[in-house]
Amino acid sequence: MWFVSARRHALRADLPTDAGRGRAWRVPEPGTALWDSPLGFRVLARLAPGTTVVEVERQGERIKVTTPDGAIGWVEYRSVT
């Protein structure tokens, strides 16, 4: 079941955490941070605009992704399209 929100990238607490698993996202802005955890303690890399990442998991406003070079980390939901 899908939920629609008036906010562009609003996450809903009642969505299952695997709702977007396997979905490809695109990084639109230069310098988007790839974080080490959903809390974002350390930046692992800065992603280039146009980079495609694949969703692995969601927690709150963060998405765990895999990059084309195999790196795994977390991005903010609003930083991908």
N, CA, C and O of each residue as an XYZ file, in Angstrom:
324
protein
N       0.829     -1.169      0.000
C       0.000      0.000      0.000
C       0.879      1.240      0.000
O       1.846      1.309      0.759
N       0.560      2.221     -0.839
C       1.320      3.462     -0.944
C       0.557      4.595     -0.283
O      -0.674      4.606     -0.277
N       1.277      5.528      0.263
C       0.683      6.680      0.912
C       1.132      7.943      0.204
O       2.292      8.056     -0.192
N       0.238      8.878      0.042
C       0.539     10.131     -0.627
C       0.618     11.236      0.414
O      -0.190     11.290      1.342
N       1.572     12.094      0.255
C       1.745     13.197      1.192
C       1.809     14.502      0.423
O       2.285     14.533     -0.711
N       1.342     15.560      1.019
C       1.414     16.880      0.401
C       2.854     17.374      0.356
O       3.217     18.134     -0.542
N       3.667     16.959      1.298
C       5.075     17.335      1.312
C       5.834     16.479      0.310
O       5.610     15.270      0.246
N       6.704     17.060     -0.454
C       7.385     16.373     -1.557
C       8.043     15.070     -1.146
O       7.812     14.040     -1.780
N       8.849     15.090     -0.108
C       9.579     13.897      0.298
C       9.219     13.482      1.716
O      10.091     13.032      2.459
N       7.989     13.617      2.102
C       7.602     13.272      3.473
C       7.608     11.758      3.653
O       7.035     11.025      2.847
N       8.246     11.307      4.698
C       8.214      9.891      5.046
C       7.087      9.668      6.033
O       6.821     10.513      6.888
N       6.446      8.563      5.916
C       5.354      8.244      6.815
C       5.812      7.159      7.772
O       6.422      6.172      7.360
N       5.519      7.344      9.038
C       5.915      6.380     10.063
C       5.251      5.027      9.852
O       5.785      4.007     10.288
N       4.089      4.996      9.189
C       3.378      3.743      9.012
C       3.798      2.982      7.754
O       3.236      1.929      7.450
N       4.784      3.510      7.020
C       5.312      2.769      5.878
C       6.257      1.681      6.377
O       7.042      1.929      7.292
N       6.200      0.492      5.802
C       7.179     -0.528      6.181
C       8.579     -0.056      5.806
O       8.746      0.658      4.817
N       9.587     -0.448      6.585
C      10.955      0.014      6.338
C      11.521     -0.518      5.034
O      12.498      0.035      4.530
N      10.945     -1.569      4.471
C      11.445     -2.115      3.209
C      10.602     -1.664      2.022
O      10.710     -2.245      0.942
N       9.761     -0.637      2.197
C       8.861     -0.184      1.135
C       9.602      0.195     -0.141
O       9.098     -0.051     -1.237
N      10.782      0.788     -0.023
C      11.520      1.219     -1.206
C      12.742      0.387     -1.514
O      13.538      0.757     -2.378
N      12.910     -0.725     -0.829
C      14.113     -1.543     -1.009
C      14.322     -1.867     -2.488
O      13.414     -2.336     -3.174
N      15.536     -1.607     -2.956
C      15.877     -1.875     -4.347
C      15.586     -0.718     -5.277
O      15.948     -0.769     -6.452
N      14.937      0.333     -4.776
C      14.607      1.486     -5.608
C      15.874      2.275     -5.916
O      16.719      2.482     -5.045
N      15.994      2.709     -7.161
C      17.127      3.542     -7.557
C      16.768      5.009     -7.348
O      15.683      5.453     -7.721
N      17.689      5.750     -6.751
C      17.539      7.180     -6.514
C      18.668      7.898     -7.228
O      19.726      7.317     -7.469
N      18.443      9.171     -7.568
C      19.473      9.982     -8.200
C      19.842     11.130     -7.271
O      18.979     11.733     -6.634
N      21.131     11.422     -7.204
C      21.631     12.532     -6.393
C      21.617     13.780     -7.283
O      22.376     13.849     -8.249
N      20.762     14.773     -6.972
C      20.671     15.948     -7.834
C      21.662     17.074     -7.485
O      22.025     17.862     -8.358
N      22.092     17.154     -6.246
C      22.920     18.267     -5.779
C      24.384     17.848     -5.590
O      24.650     16.732     -5.144
N      25.323     18.721     -5.919
C      26.729     18.398     -5.675
C      27.025     18.357     -4.179
O      26.487     19.151     -3.406
N      27.876     17.436     -3.787
C      28.320     17.374     -2.401
C      27.377     16.696     -1.433
O      27.544     16.837     -0.221
N      26.387     15.963     -1.927
C      25.482     15.238     -1.038
C      26.294     14.265     -0.183
O      27.110     13.505     -0.703
N      26.067     14.293      1.121
C      26.861     13.487      2.053
C      26.374     12.044      2.113
O      25.171     11.785      2.152
N      27.319     11.112      2.119
C      27.073      9.699      2.396
C      27.561      9.485      3.825
O      28.762      9.531      4.090
N      26.623      9.252      4.742
C      26.927      9.169      6.171
C      27.198      7.743      6.616
O      26.785      6.792      5.952
N      27.891      7.591      7.737
C      28.242      6.284      8.290
C      27.083      5.606      9.009
O      27.093      4.386      9.175
N      26.088      6.370      9.439
C      24.958      5.800     10.182
C      23.734      6.682      9.977
O      23.859      7.797      9.471
N      22.553      6.203     10.360
C      21.361      7.038     10.215
C      21.434      8.315     11.061
O      20.765      9.299     10.750
N      22.228      8.306     12.109
C      22.379      9.496     12.948
C      23.397     10.475     12.361
O      23.420     11.645     12.744
N      24.228     10.013     11.446
C      25.160     10.878     10.745
C      26.316     11.394     11.572
O      26.480     12.604     11.727
N      27.120     10.490     12.105
C      28.278     10.897     12.890
C      29.465     11.308     12.027
O      30.191     12.241     12.368
N      29.664     10.604     10.897
C      30.849     10.841     10.069
C      30.478     10.757      8.594
O      29.765      9.843      8.181
N      30.958     11.701      7.806
C      30.738     11.679      6.363
C      31.751     10.731      5.735
O      32.959     10.919      5.884
N      31.263      9.718      5.039
C      32.140      8.744      4.376
C      32.606      9.248      3.017
O      33.734      8.986      2.598
N      31.719      9.979      2.331
C      32.036     10.487      0.990
C      31.061     11.599      0.642
O      30.014     11.748      1.272
N      31.417     12.366     -0.357
C      30.526     13.358     -0.959
C      30.171     12.828     -2.341
O      31.055     12.510     -3.136
N      28.875     12.733     -2.623
C      28.416     12.158     -3.883
C      28.279     13.235     -4.954
O      27.829     14.348     -4.680
N      28.670     12.889     -6.166
C      28.593     13.809     -7.296
C      27.156     13.885     -7.813
O      26.405     12.917     -7.692
N      26.771     15.018     -8.382
C      25.429     15.107     -8.963
C      25.286     14.085    -10.090
O      26.219     13.852    -10.858
N      24.112     13.488    -10.172
C      23.849     12.474    -11.187
C      24.174     11.059    -10.750
O      23.854     10.105    -11.459
N      24.806     10.904     -9.587
C      25.120      9.567     -9.074
C      23.823      8.831     -8.777
O      22.914      9.385     -8.159
N      23.743      7.585     -9.217
C      22.587      6.748     -8.916
C      22.938      5.862     -7.734
O      23.979      5.204     -7.730
N      22.069      5.847     -6.732
C      22.248      4.997     -5.556
C      21.031      4.091     -5.434
O      19.943      4.439     -5.893
N      21.214      2.929     -4.816
C      20.129      1.959     -4.669
C      19.786      1.811     -3.192
O      20.659      1.585     -2.354
N      18.506      1.941     -2.892
C      18.026      1.857     -1.507
C      18.134      0.443     -0.960
O      17.789     -0.535     -1.623
N      18.631      0.368      0.283
C      18.758     -0.896      0.994
C      17.793     -0.946      2.171
O      17.215     -1.990      2.472
N      17.627      0.210      2.839
C      16.833      0.262      4.071
C      16.470      1.716      4.354
O      17.097      2.631      3.818
N      15.451      1.932      5.202
C      15.082      3.290      5.644
C      14.977      3.338      7.154
O      14.563      2.378      7.805
N      15.368      4.487      7.693
C      15.161      4.768      9.117
C      14.870      6.249      9.236
O      15.755      7.078      9.021
N      13.647      6.585      9.574
C      13.262      7.982      9.709
C      13.471      8.737      8.417
O      12.942      8.351      7.374
N      14.246      9.818      8.479
C      14.518     10.658      7.315
C      15.787     10.251      6.571
O      16.276     11.000      5.726
N      16.320      9.080      6.877
C      17.557      8.601      6.228
C      17.283      7.323      5.442
O      16.436      6.510      5.811
N      18.029      7.171      4.342
C      17.948      5.978      3.499
C      19.336      5.367      3.420
O      20.304      6.055      3.096
N      19.435      4.079      3.715
C      20.696      3.356      3.545
C      20.784      2.978      2.073
O      19.857      2.389      1.518
N      21.909      3.321      1.442
C      22.063      3.103      0.005
C      23.396      2.448     -0.315
O      24.327      2.451      0.491
N      23.459      1.885     -1.520
C      24.697      1.377     -2.095
C      25.015      2.242     -3.306
O      24.143      2.507     -4.133
N      26.257      2.677     -3.408
C      26.681      3.507     -4.533
C      27.184      2.614     -5.671
O      27.406      1.421     -5.463
N      27.366      3.175     -6.866
C      27.864      2.366     -7.993
C      29.217      1.706     -7.734
O      29.510      0.653     -8.300
N      30.044      2.321     -6.880
C      31.354      1.722     -6.589
C      31.321      0.756     -5.412
O      32.366      0.271     -4.978
N      30.119      0.471     -4.887
C      29.970     -0.523     -3.831
C      29.978      0.013     -2.412
O      29.813     -0.753     -1.463
N      30.168      1.320     -2.251
C      30.142      1.905     -0.908
C      28.711      1.850     -0.349
O      27.737      2.008     -1.084
N      28.612      1.626      0.944
C      27.307      1.578      1.604
C      27.291      2.644      2.683
O      28.226      2.756      3.476
N      26.227      3.423      2.707
C      26.095      4.477      3.700
C      24.681      5.020      3.698
O      23.783      4.445      3.083
N      24.492      6.123      4.385
C      23.171      6.714      4.571
C      23.120      8.103      3.959
O      24.072      8.874      4.077
N      21.998      8.428      3.298
C      21.760      9.768      2.778
C      20.448     10.287      3.354
O      19.579      9.510      3.750
N      20.318     11.603      3.396
C      19.057     12.185      3.826
C      18.029     11.985      2.726
O      18.337     12.121      1.541
N      16.814     11.664      3.122
C      15.740     11.393      2.159
C      15.515     12.563      1.227
O      15.251     12.364      0.042
N      15.613     13.778      1.738
C      15.352     14.951      0.900
C      16.498     15.274     -0.057
O      16.363     16.161     -0.901
N      17.622     14.567      0.063
C      18.774     14.869     -0.799
C      18.832     14.002     -2.058
O      19.784     14.101     -2.833
N      17.826     13.155     -2.267
C      17.779     12.324     -3.481
C      16.409     12.456     -4.142
O      15.421     12.792     -3.488
N      16.365     12.187     -5.447
C      15.094     12.235     -6.167
C      14.856     10.953     -6.919
O      13.831     10.810     -7.586
